[in-house]
Amino acid sequence: MSRQAVDVAGTGTQPPAARAVSPANQRWRAAFFALMAIAIVAGVGWALLESRFFVVRGVEVTGTHLVTPAEVRSAAGIPAGQSLIRINGAAVAHRVEQIRQVQSAQVSRQWPDRVLITVTERTPALAIPSSSGYQLIDKYGVVVETVSEQPLDMPILDLPAGSAQPSTLRGSPAVYAAAVVVRELPRYLARSLVSVQAPSATEVTLQLRHGVSIIWGGTDRAAEKAKELAVLMRTHARSYDVSAPETAVTSG
């Protein structure tokens, strides 16, 4: 054993690294680190809430075709210079969704100084004749836009005389059913489709070129109905009823 080791053992002293830290030093260190943590949190909070580093300097809008980015920014109501952390994304999205052509909106912060608004616009599904041309409505019955001519790929929703006007069709289950049926039609039928009637959600009727009509029924079992109809149309009848595929009938 070395002399140094004997001396240490004999005197009862410990190496400096093994000496215990006094309770007073422990309390001082704990208080120091606590103060440092508070200072860091306060600094971050000030930087996010009060400093000029993280404030809105621009609002970017994507996904617009029917409305302009300027319309979206105006509806969003986000003032330049507002703290990014104070932006209420849900409230901004709600304001943007009040634009008739907007189906939904998502708002996100783009650090350090921008806001991104991603818009999903409504998709026109059916056309309704009007005094100024055609009003195009989506599957929820919302009038998306008015055009002077009927789009070639969009059938007319034939409303019975004296029925509700397009502006009152919002939320109509019958309109929703008509739009869903039209969207799921096979291409060979969609190309010949002229108009659609829907007195109710389970009474959708399709009018094709050359006076051919198809009683489709509701939105259920679309694939079965299309398959059965493809067979029945070989008879070149004038009317088909596939509302119940297992008992489909023809006439005319």
Secondary structure, 3 states (H helix, E strand, C coil): CCHHHHHHHHHCCCCHHHCCCCHHHHHHHHHHHHHHHHHHHHHHHHHHHCCCCCECCEEEEECCCCCCHHHHHHHHCCCCCCEHHHCCHHHHHHHHCCCCCEEEEEEEEECCCEEEEEEEECCCCEEEEECCEEEEECCCCCEEEEECCCCCCCCEECCCCCCCCHHHCCCCHHHHHHHHHHHCCCHHHHCCEEEEECCCCCCEEEEEHHHCEEEEECCCCHHHHHHHHHHHHHHCCCEEECCCHHHCEEEC
